[in-house]
Amino acid sequence: MTDSAGSRGPAQEPPGLAVSDTLAQLREDLATRVTTANRIGNGRVAAALRAVPRHLFLPDVPPGATYADDAIVTKRDQGGQAISSSSQPAIMAIMLDQLDLAPGQRVLEIGAGTGYNAALISHIVGASGRVTSIDIDPELVGTAREHLASAGFTEVTVASADGAGGYPTGAPYDRIIATVGVSDLAGPWLEQAAPGARIVVPLDVRGTQVAAAFERADPAGTGGPWTSRSLAPCGFMRMRGSLAGPERLVMLEPGLSLMLPDGALPDGRQVDAGTLAGLLAGPPVLHPTGVRAGSAQVLWDLGLWLAAREPRSCRLNDEMAPGPAAAEDGRPPAAAAPRLVDAPLRSRNWHATLGIVDSGGLAVLTGTRAAHPAADPAAEPDPAGPATLGSAGFGPRAADLAAQLAAQVEAWDLAARPGLAGLRIDVYPRSGPDEPPPVPGALTMERPANRFLIYHT
C-alpha cells in the first residue's frame, strides 16, 4: 500500500487490524514526544512513528505499554542475560534521522529484532524502495516476519544470516543500519555500500556506545577512508556471531555484571568473578573530587574520556530484581536493594557506574545527589540530576586505584569536559592503502577490518 507521499505500509491501520482510538492516540503522543524531545525535524521519521503500530510487533506486551518510550526485552539467554529487544523508540528515531532516508532507497538492516524498525524504514522508502533485514537468530527471523506480515509490511525481506557478511543478494545498498552494538564495520558492508551510501551503527568505543553515521571521506569515491557525519549517545545489545567485539561481560552475582571493553585485564589476566564480588562486598576507600555532573555527562562524556585514556576502564551494572509483591494499594513492587548504592547512573530497576580494574582491585565512580528540602522536605534526589562525583576503591590497592580514578575525573573537568561535541571518528579499511595520520591525543582502535581514529576537532 502506498500513501500520497509514496510511503509504504499502513497509511492509517493495516487491513483487518483496526486499532482503537486510544492506541492511535498513544502512538500519536509517542511520535510527538520522541521527535520534540530529541529535536528531530525529519518529517518522514515522524510520519513513520505515527503510522506504524508498535503494539503489533510486541504481541505479548500489554498494548498500552508498547507506546512508552522504553526498550522492551523480548528474549534472554539461559543465564537470564537479555539478547534481543525492541529498542527505545527515541534512539530508533535518532538513528533513522541520522540515516537520512528517502523514498526509493535500498536499505540493509543488521539485526531484525521484532521487525518494527524495518517497518519504519519501509514506510519511509516507500514502494519504490527495498528493505532487507537480517539476523543470526532464526527464531527472531521467524517472529519478525510474522510481525511484519500482521502489520501489512509483507514486502520487507527478512533473512537468517550472520550480519558480518551483509547480504550480497540485495546489494548494493544506499543505506546500511545496524541495530546491535558493533566494534567494527564489517568489510562486506563497505563493499556492498553504493556510491554516496551512508552507514549508521551503534559503535562501541571501548565500552561507550555512540550512534555514528559514516560516509566515505571522498563523497565521489567508491573506496578509501570513511568519516563520521554525526554522532549521538546510544546503548544497544552487542552483536553476536563473527563480528562480536572483544568486550566481555562477567557476571559477578545474579544481576551484577562487569563489562571489560578489551575482554581481559590490561596484563592479560582474566577476572575471577567470585574474588571481585568479594572485594565489592568489603569496605571501600573513598576519594572525593568535588566535580558535579549529570548522568548523560558521566555516561558518555566522561565515559569516552576514560575509554580513550585509561586501559583499565570498565563498567558495572546492577540489574535489580523486583522485591516483594506490592501492597494492597496496587503500586508496583519495589526493586530489591541495590548493591551499587551510590552509583551515579540510576533508574528504578538498575544502577550503573564506570571504573577501573586491574589485578590489584577495583575503583568505581560514586555520585551523591542532594534532595531539595525547600521545595519538598520528603523529596527524593533526582536520579538524572547532577551528582557530586567521587571514587570508591576496593581490594589490596584500593587507595591507589581510587586516587587514580578521581584524578581522571578532575582532569576531564579541567579540560572543559570534552564529550561527543566536536568528536570525530575516521575509519581506515585494512583492505586499502590509507593509514591513520598522527593526531595528538587521538585514540586509535585496532579492529579486524579497520583502524578507527577517534579525536576532537
C-alpha positions in Angstrom: 0.0 0.0 0.0 1.3 3.4 -0.9 0.0 6.7 0.5 0.1 10.1 -1.1 3.7 10.7 0.0 4.9 7.5 -1.5 5.4 5.7 1.8 4.7 2.0 2.2 2.8 0.1 4.8 -0.4 1.2 6.5 -1.3 4.9 6.0 -3.7 4.5 8.8 -4.2 0.9 10.0 -3.5 -2.4 8.3 -6.5 -4.1 6.7 -8.5 -6.2 9.2 -6.4 -4.9 12.2 -8.2 -1.7 13.3 -6.6 -0.1 16.3 -8.7 1.6 18.9 -8.8 5.4 19.2 -6.9 5.1 22.5 -4.0 3.2 20.9 -3.9 5.5 17.9 -3.7 8.5 20.3 -0.9 6.7 22.3 1.0 6.3 19.0 0.5 9.9 18.2 1.6 11.0 21.6 4.8 8.8 21.4 5.7 10.3 18.0 5.2 13.8 19.2 7.2 13.2 22.5 10.1 11.5 20.8 10.5 14.0 17.9 10.1 17.0 20.2 12.4 15.9 23.0 15.2 14.8 20.6 14.7 17.8 18.2 14.1 15.5 15.2 12.9 17.7 12.3 12.7 15.0 9.8 9.1 14.8 8.9 9.4 11.3 7.3 10.6 9.8 10.6 7.8 11.5 12.5 5.2 10.2 9.9 6.6 6.7 10.2 6.3 6.7 14.0 2.7 7.9 13.7 1.8 5.3 11.0 3.4 2.0 12.2 1.6 0.3 15.1 4.3 -0.8 17.5 2.0 -3.0 19.5 1.7 -5.4 16.6 5.4 -6.1 16.9 5.1 -6.8 20.7 2.1 -9.1 20.9 3.0 -10.4 24.3 3.2 -7.0 25.9 0.1 -5.0 27.0 -0.7 -2.8 24.1 -0.6 0.4 26.1 2.8 -0.4 27.4 4.3 -0.6 23.9 3.9 3.1 23.4 6.1 4.1 26.3 9.5 5.4 25.2 11.2 2.4 26.6 13.3 -0.5 25.3 11.4 -3.8 25.9 13.4 -7.0 26.3 12.0 -9.8 24.1 14.5 -12.6 24.6 17.0 -13.8 27.2 19.7 -16.5 27.1 19.8 -19.4 29.5 21.7 -17.3 32.1 19.0 -14.6 32.1 21.0 -12.1 30.1 18.9 -10.1 27.6 19.9 -10.9 24.0 17.2 -9.2 22.0 14.8 -6.3 22.5 12.6 -3.7 20.8 14.8 -0.7 21.1 13.8 2.5 22.7 11.7 4.5 20.2 13.8 7.6 20.8 17.0 6.1 19.8 15.3 4.4 16.8 14.1 7.8 15.7 17.5 9.4 16.2 19.3 6.8 14.2 16.7 6.9 11.4 17.2 10.7 11.3 21.0 10.1 11.1 20.4 7.6 8.3 18.7 10.3 6.2 16.3 8.0 4.4 14.4 8.9 1.3 11.8 7.2 -1.0 13.3 4.7 -3.4 16.4 3.8 -1.4 17.7 0.3 -0.9 18.4 -0.4 2.8 20.1 -3.2 4.7 19.3 -3.6 8.4 21.6 -5.7 10.5 19.6 -7.1 13.4 15.9 -7.9 12.8 14.7 -7.7 16.3 10.9 -7.6 16.3 10.7 -6.2 12.8 9.4 -2.8 14.0 12.4 -0.8 12.8 12.3 -2.4 9.4 8.7 -1.4 9.2 9.6 2.2 10.0 12.3 2.1 7.3 9.9 0.5 4.8 7.3 3.2 5.4 9.8 5.9 4.6 11.5 4.4 1.5 8.1 3.5 0.1 7.0 1.2 -2.7 9.9 2.2 -4.9 12.5 1.3 -2.2 13.6 -2.1 -0.9 14.3 -3.1 2.7 16.3 -6.2 3.7 16.7 -7.2 7.4 19.0 -10.0 8.5 19.6 -11.7 11.9 21.8 -14.5 13.1 18.9 -15.9 15.2 16.4 -18.0 13.1 13.8 -17.7 15.8 13.9 -13.9 15.7 13.8 -14.0 11.9 10.6 -16.0 12.1 8.9 -13.8 14.6 9.9 -10.6 12.7 8.4 -12.0 9.5 5.1 -12.7 11.4 5.0 -9.3 12.9 5.7 -7.5 9.6 3.0 -9.6 7.9 0.5 -8.8 10.6 1.2 -5.1 10.2 1.0 -5.1 6.4 4.7 -5.0 5.5 5.0 -8.2 3.5 7.4 -6.6 1.1 10.2 -6.5 3.6 12.8 -9.3 3.1 13.9 -10.9 6.4 16.7 -13.5 6.2 18.7 -15.6 8.6 22.4 -14.7 8.2 25.4 -13.6 10.1 25.3 -9.8 9.9 29.0 -9.6 9.5 28.6 -10.9 5.9 26.0 -8.4 4.9 23.5 -9.7 2.3 25.1 -9.8 -1.2 21.8 -10.8 -2.8 20.3 -7.3 -2.4 23.5 -5.2 -2.9 24.4 -2.5 -3.5 22.7 -0.6 -0.7 22.1 3.1 -0.4 21.8 2.9 3.4 23.0 0.3 5.9 22.0 0.4 9.6 22.9 -1.9 12.5 20.5 -2.2 15.4 23.1 -4.1 17.5 26.2 -2.7 19.1 29.3 -3.3 16.9 33.0 -2.8 17.5 33.9 -2.7 13.8 32.5 -2.0 10.3 32.4 -5.4 8.5 34.3 -5.4 5.2 31.3 -6.7 3.3 29.2 -3.7 4.5 31.7 -1.4 3.0 31.9 -3.4 -0.2 28.1 -3.6 -0.5 27.6 0.1 0.0 26.6 2.0 -3.1 28.3 5.3 -4.2 27.1 8.0 -1.8 26.0 5.5 0.8 25.6 6.2 4.5 26.2 3.6 7.2 24.8 4.1 10.8 25.8 1.9 13.6 26.0 1.8 17.4 29.8 1.8 17.6 31.4 0.5 20.8 34.3 2.8 21.8 35.9 0.7 24.5 32.7 0.3 26.4 30.9 3.5 25.5 28.5 3.3 22.6 27.8 6.1 20.1 25.4 6.0 17.2 27.7 7.0 14.4 26.7 8.0 10.8 29.5 7.3 8.4 30.1 8.3 4.8 33.1 8.0 2.5 35.6 10.8 3.1 35.6 11.3 -0.7 31.9 11.6 -1.5 32.5 10.9 -5.1 34.7 7.9 -4.4 34.0 4.2 -4.1 36.8 3.3 -1.7 39.2 4.9 0.8 38.5 6.0 4.3 35.1 6.7 5.9 34.4 9.6 8.3 31.6 10.3 10.8 29.0 12.9 9.8 27.0 12.8 13.1 27.3 11.2 16.5 24.7 10.6 19.2 24.6 8.7 22.5 23.1 5.3 22.5 23.0 1.9 24.1 22.4 -1.4 22.3 22.9 -5.1 23.0 26.1 -6.3 21.5 26.3 -8.1 18.2 26.6 -11.9 18.2 28.5 -14.0 15.7 31.8 -13.5 13.9 31.7 -9.7 14.4 31.2 -9.8 18.1 33.7 -7.4 19.7 36.5 -8.1 22.2 34.4 -6.9 25.2 33.5 -9.5 27.8 30.6 -9.4 30.3 31.5 -11.0 33.6 28.6 -12.0 35.9 29.8 -11.3 39.4 26.5 -12.2 41.0 23.0 -12.7 39.6 22.1 -9.3 38.1 25.5 -7.7 38.9 27.9 -7.6 35.9 31.2 -6.2 35.0 31.9 -5.2 31.4 35.6 -5.4 30.3 35.9 -3.5 26.9 39.0 -5.4 25.9 37.9 -8.8 27.2 40.6 -9.1 29.9 42.6 -7.1 32.4 45.5 -5.0 30.9 48.0 -7.6 31.9 46.1 -10.2 30.0 44.7 -12.0 33.1 41.1 -13.0 33.3 38.8 -11.7 36.1 37.9 -14.0 38.9 34.2 -13.2 39.4 34.0 -14.6 42.9 37.1 -12.8 44.1 35.9 -9.5 42.6 32.4 -9.9 44.1 34.0 -10.5 47.5 36.1 -7.3 47.2 33.0 -5.2 46.3 31.3 -6.6 49.5 34.1 -5.2 51.6 34.6 -1.7 53.0 35.6 0.9 50.3 38.4 3.5 50.4 36.7 6.8 49.4 38.3 9.7 47.4 36.3 12.9 46.7 36.6 15.0 43.6 34.2 17.9 44.1 33.2 17.6 40.4 29.4 17.8 39.7 28.0 16.2 36.6 24.7 14.9 35.2 24.0 11.3 34.2 24.4 11.9 30.5 27.8 13.7 31.0 29.0 10.8 33.2 27.9 8.0 30.9 29.0 9.4 27.5 31.4 12.3 28.0 33.4 11.1 31.0 32.9 7.5 29.7 34.6 8.5 26.4 37.4 10.2 28.3 38.1 7.1 30.3 37.8 4.9 27.2 40.4 6.9 25.4 42.9 7.4 28.3 42.5 4.6 30.7 43.3 1.0 29.5 41.8 -0.3 32.8 38.4 1.2 32.2 35.3 -0.9 32.9 31.6 -0.6 33.7 29.5 -2.2 36.4 25.7 -2.7 36.0 23.4 -3.8 38.8 20.0 -5.0 37.4 17.8 -5.3 40.4 15.1 -7.9 40.6 11.6 -6.9 41.8 11.2 -7.1 45.5 8.2 -8.4 47.5 4.8 -8.2 45.9 3.0 -4.8 46.0 0.8 -3.9 48.9 -2.9 -3.7 48.6 -2.7 -0.1 47.3 -1.9 -1.5 43.9 1.5 0.2 43.5 4.2 -1.8 41.6 6.6 -3.8 43.7 9.8 -2.1 44.7 13.1 -3.3 43.3 15.4 -5.2 45.6 18.1 -3.1 47.4 20.9 -2.0 45.0 24.4 -3.3 45.5 25.9 -0.2 43.8 24.2 2.1 46.3 26.0 5.3 45.3 26.2 4.7 41.6 26.0 7.9 39.6 23.7 6.3 37.0 20.4 5.1 38.3 16.9 4.2 37.4 14.1 2.4 39.3 15.4 -1.1 38.4 19.1 -0.7 37.7 22.2 1.2 38.9 25.4 1.5 36.9 28.8 3.1 37.2 32.2 3.4 35.5 35.5 2.4 36.9 39.0 1.0 36.5 40.0 -2.6 37.3 43.3 -4.4 37.5 44.9 -7.3 39.3 45.2 -5.1 42.5 41.4 -4.4 42.8 38.8 -2.1 41.5 37.7 1.5 41.8 34.3 2.8 40.8 32.7 6.2 40.4 30.2 7.3 43.1 27.6 10.0 42.9 25.9 11.9 45.7 22.7 13.8 44.9 21.0 16.2 47.3 17.3 16.5 47.6 15.6 19.9 47.6 14.0 20.2 51.1 13.0 23.8 50.5 10.6 22.6 47.8 9.6 19.3 49.4 11.1 18.1 52.7 10.3 14.5 51.7 11.6 14.8 48.2 13.9 12.1 46.8 17.0 13.1 44.9 16.5 13.4 41.1 18.3 10.2 39.7 19.0 12.1 36.5 20.1 15.3 38.2 23.7 16.5 38.8 25.7 14.4 41.3 28.9 15.2 43.1 31.4 12.6 41.9 33.8 10.6 43.9 35.6 7.3 43.7 35.5 4.2 45.9 38.4 1.7 45.9 38.2 -2.0 46.7 40.9 -4.6 47.1 44.6 -4.6 48.1 45.3 -1.4 46.1 42.1 0.3 46.9 43.6 3.7 47.9 45.8 3.9 44.8 43.0 3.0 42.4 40.5 5.4 44.0 43.0 8.2 43.8 43.9 7.4 40.1 40.2 7.3 39.1 39.5 10.6 40.9 42.5 12.1 39.1 40.9 11.2 35.8 37.6 12.8 36.7 39.4 16.0 37.8 41.5 16.0 34.6 38.3 15.7 32.5 36.8 18.6 34.4 39.9 20.8 33.9 39.9 20.0 30.2 36.4 21.6 29.9 34.7 18.2 29.9 35.1 17.0 26.3 32.5 14.6 25.0 30.5 14.0 21.9 30.6 17.6 20.9 33.4 18.1 18.4 34.2 14.4 18.4 35.2 12.8 15.0 35.7 9.2 14.0 37.7 8.3 10.9 37.7 4.7 9.6 40.6 3.3 7.6 39.9 -0.1 6.0 42.7 -2.6 6.3 41.9 -3.6 2.7 43.1 -0.2 1.4 46.5 1.6 1.4 45.5 4.5 3.6 46.9 4.8 7.2 45.7 6.9 10.1 47.8 10.1 10.4 49.3 11.0 13.8 46.8 13.2 15.7 47.8 14.4 19.2 45.5 13.0 21.9 43.7 10.7 19.5 42.6 7.2 20.3 43.4 4.5 17.7 41.3 1.4 17.9 42.7 -1.6 16.1 39.9 -3.9 14.8 40.0 -6.8 12.4 38.6 -4.9 9.3 39.5 -1.3 10.1 41.6 1.1 12.1 39.5 3.8 13.9 41.0 7.2 14.7 38.9 9.0 17.3 39.7 12.6 18.2 38.3 16.0 18.9 38.4 18.7 16.2 
